[in-house]
Amino acid sequence: MTTISTDVLVVGLGPAGGAMAAAAAACGLKVIAIDRKKALGEPVQCAEFIPLPLASHARGPGVLQQRVTGMKSMLPSGAVTTSAFPGLMVDRAAFDRALAHEAQRAGAELVLAGALRGVDAAINVARVATPAGDVDIRYRVLAAADGPHSAVARELGLAPLTTASTRQYTVPLTRPYHDTDIWLCDAYPGGYAWLFPKGARANLGLGVDLRIERDLKAPLDALHRQLVAAGRVGSEILFRTGGAIPVGGMRERLAIGNLVFVGDAAGLTHPITGAGIAAAVISGECAGRAAARHVRDDDRGALAEFEAEMRDQYEAPLARAVARRRELNRIRHTPAAHEDAPHRRGWIAFPEYFSDAAEALCAA
Ligand SMILES: Cc1cc2nc3c(=O)[nH]c(=O)nc-3n(C[C@H](O)[C@H](O)[C@H](O)COP(=O)(O)OP(=O)(O)OC[C@H]3O[C@@H](n4cnc5c(N)ncnc54)[C@H](O)[C@@H]3O)c2cc1C
């Protein structure tokens, strides 16, 4: 068995892992980043919207697809609210590749088709299966950037995160479109349906809570048929995808000894919108700098400070979103779910979502 040593071992090369590897390597650390995928970012499991503050990460080749200006939120009554929602639609595989290449340029070693097989936290060694055989990697900091079903967490016996399920089709768009469409109703319990434009195509998808509804195909097919009939999209399905979204809020601990959780593995994805790319990049960059202080400056409080920073930034909004989900789930498949008011309280486009009166109602 080959054994190699590194300052930082990053498991997962999605946005969180790529950003962490780049930040740690830029600080001069030896970084090895592994991903079980053979082709970075593929298959895409994303609706591919990023908020404007991430624009600097959308400059790589083939990343930017189009700009988005607004959000149309559709309520059960048919009422439509349009809000400003500026952002970018990206090619998510190209986005992930650009981050990983930035890490490589900063000196990180990337190992593709390299899957985590085990972790012995007592001796700081992780076993990784690679096409060339198994390798033991001795690390000083281990980063779990391995998504909603974190293998690192599982290896260490930590609780799995609560997740919602999604299904998405990429379909032809019949005319250019610059808003994101959101459908809020009881047909998508524990989630919502979306249409995100991407040039000549659009990502049409939905998320549901599997504890309430197990069938994602029938409601997605029905929405697709409805949009085809309205002449908005073509009937052809160009690509099918889906995946899990953490919806239970932040993991109990993000820093345990010399282990850190980032991105979806940390539970930083927004439990109402499902947006997680920005939090993945921000947590990855922050953890990379904290790893540098831990390794280079022997600062034993650095990883705990990373956790404190993430809690300052994300704990309150995530807790609000978890409470809103709980309230929405409580009324699913009841007459109340056909009224607009609970959906207004449960969606970020409406002032009720942010009101403390709604908070008190959720807690009741
Ligand atoms: C259908 C869908 C649509 C979404 N749309 C949006 C959107 O429009 N905007 C938005 O902001 N967010 C969206 N999200 C959420 C967003 O995709 C995630 O929040 C984001 O990908 C989190 O990044 P990450 O790096 O933490 O995890 P991931 O992107 O999941 O990356 C984890 C990586 O770890 C690797 N890995 C896992 N296990 C192992 C292992 N054992 N060994 C080695 N490697 C491993 C995986 O191969 C993967 O590459 C969507 C999610 C889904 C499912």
The ligand as an SDF file (V2000), in Angstrom:
LIG
                    3D

 53 58  0  0  0  0  0  0  0  0999 V2000
  -31.4350   19.4370   -9.0690 C   0  0  0  0  0  0  0  0  0  0  0  0
  -30.6750   20.4540   -8.2710 C   0  0  0  0  0  0  0  0  0  0  0  0
  -30.7180   21.7950   -8.6520 C   0  0  0  0  0  0  0  0  0  0  0  0
  -29.9770   22.7480   -7.9280 C   0  0  0  0  0  0  0  0  0  0  0  0
  -29.9670   24.0260   -8.3910 N   0  0  0  0  0  0  0  0  0  0  0  0
  -29.2120   24.9630   -7.7720 C   0  0  0  0  0  0  0  0  0  0  0  0
  -29.1140   26.2850   -8.2970 C   0  0  0  0  0  0  0  0  0  0  0  0
  -29.6660   26.6100   -9.3480 O   0  0  0  0  0  0  0  0  0  0  0  0
  -28.3630   27.1720   -7.6070 N   0  0  0  0  0  0  0  0  0  0  0  0
  -27.7170   26.8510   -6.4370 C   0  0  0  0  0  0  0  0  0  0  0  0
  -27.0700   27.7260   -5.8330 O   0  0  0  0  0  0  0  0  0  0  0  0
  -27.7790   25.5920   -5.9430 N   0  0  0  0  0  0  0  0  0  0  0  0
  -28.4750   24.6380   -6.5900 C   0  0  0  0  0  0  0  0  0  0  0  0
  -28.5020   23.3570   -6.1110 N   0  0  0  0  0  0  0  0  0  0  0  0
  -27.6730   23.0260   -4.9480 C   0  0  0  0  0  0  0  0  0  0  0  0
  -26.2100   22.9600   -5.3540 C   0  0  0  0  0  0  0  0  0  0  0  0
  -26.0570   22.1120   -6.4740 O   0  0  0  0  0  0  0  0  0  0  0  0
  -25.3580   22.4710   -4.1770 C   0  0  0  0  0  0  0  0  0  0  0  0
  -25.6320   23.2570   -3.0530 O   0  0  0  0  0  0  0  0  0  0  0  0
  -23.8660   22.5260   -4.5180 C   0  0  0  0  0  0  0  0  0  0  0  0
  -23.5540   21.6050   -5.5380 O   0  0  0  0  0  0  0  0  0  0  0  0
  -23.0380   22.1950   -3.2860 C   0  0  0  0  0  0  0  0  0  0  0  0
  -21.6940   22.1080   -3.6400 O   0  0  0  0  0  0  0  0  0  0  0  0
  -20.7280   21.1120   -2.8440 P   0  0  0  0  0  0  0  0  0  0  0  0
  -19.3860   21.3090   -3.4310 O   0  0  0  0  0  0  0  0  0  0  0  0
  -20.9170   21.2760   -1.4020 O   0  0  0  0  0  0  0  0  0  0  0  0
  -21.2750   19.6430   -3.1680 O   0  0  0  0  0  0  0  0  0  0  0  0
  -21.3740   18.8900   -4.5600 P   0  0  0  0  0  0  0  0  0  0  0  0
  -21.5460   19.8300   -5.6760 O   0  0  0  0  0  0  0  0  0  0  0  0
  -22.4150   17.8200   -4.3470 O   0  0  0  0  0  0  0  0  0  0  0  0
  -19.9530   18.1900   -4.7400 O   0  0  0  0  0  0  0  0  0  0  0  0
  -19.5880   17.0890   -3.9660 C   0  0  0  0  0  0  0  0  0  0  0  0
  -18.5310   16.3160   -4.7350 C   0  0  0  0  0  0  0  0  0  0  0  0
  -18.0580   15.2590   -3.8790 O   0  0  0  0  0  0  0  0  0  0  0  0
  -17.8420   14.0970   -4.6600 C   0  0  0  0  0  0  0  0  0  0  0  0
  -17.9220   12.9400   -3.7850 N   0  0  0  0  0  0  0  0  0  0  0  0
  -18.9940   12.4870   -3.1040 C   0  0  0  0  0  0  0  0  0  0  0  0
  -18.6720   11.3790   -2.4090 N   0  0  0  0  0  0  0  0  0  0  0  0
  -17.3590   11.1290   -2.6530 C   0  0  0  0  0  0  0  0  0  0  0  0
  -16.4680   10.1120   -2.2300 C   0  0  0  0  0  0  0  0  0  0  0  0
  -16.8470    9.1100   -1.4210 N   0  0  0  0  0  0  0  0  0  0  0  0
  -15.1990   10.1600   -2.6790 N   0  0  0  0  0  0  0  0  0  0  0  0
  -14.7790   11.1430   -3.5350 C   0  0  0  0  0  0  0  0  0  0  0  0
  -15.6040   12.1240   -3.9590 N   0  0  0  0  0  0  0  0  0  0  0  0
  -16.8750   12.1230   -3.5380 C   0  0  0  0  0  0  0  0  0  0  0  0
  -18.9640   14.1450   -5.7070 C   0  0  0  0  0  0  0  0  0  0  0  0
  -18.6120   13.3890   -6.8540 O   0  0  0  0  0  0  0  0  0  0  0  0
  -19.0830   15.6440   -5.9920 C   0  0  0  0  0  0  0  0  0  0  0  0
  -18.3060   16.0290   -7.1040 O   0  0  0  0  0  0  0  0  0  0  0  0
  -29.2220   22.3640   -6.7960 C   0  0  0  0  0  0  0  0  0  0  0  0
  -29.2070   21.0230   -6.3890 C   0  0  0  0  0  0  0  0  0  0  0  0
  -29.9060   20.0660   -7.1150 C   0  0  0  0  0  0  0  0  0  0  0  0
  -29.8550   18.6290   -6.6960 C   0  0  0  0  0  0  0  0  0  0  0  0
  1  2  1  0
  2  3  1  0
  2 52  2  0
  3  4  2  0
  4  5  1  0
  4 50  1  0
  5  6  2  0
  6  7  1  0
  6 13  1  0
  7  8  2  0
  7  9  1  0
  9 10  1  0
 10 11  2  0
 10 12  1  0
 12 13  2  0
 13 14  1  0
 14 15  1  0
 14 50  1  0
 15 16  1  0
 16 17  1  0
 16 18  1  0
 18 19  1  0
 18 20  1  0
 20 21  1  0
 20 22  1  0
 22 23  1  0
 23 24  1  0
 24 25  2  0
 24 26  1  0
 24 27  1  0
 27 28  1  0
 28 29  2  0
 28 30  1  0
 28 31  1  0
 31 32  1  0
 32 33  1  0
 33 34  1  0
 33 48  1  0
 34 35  1  0
 35 36  1  0
 35 46  1  0
 36 37  1  0
 36 45  1  0
 37 38  2  0
 38 39  1  0
 39 40  1  0
 39 45  2  0
 40 41  1  0
 40 42  2  0
 42 43  1  0
 43 44  2  0
 44 45  1  0
 46 47  1  0
 46 48  1  0
 48 49  1  0
 50 51  2  0
 51 52  1  0
 52 53  1  0
M  END
$$$$
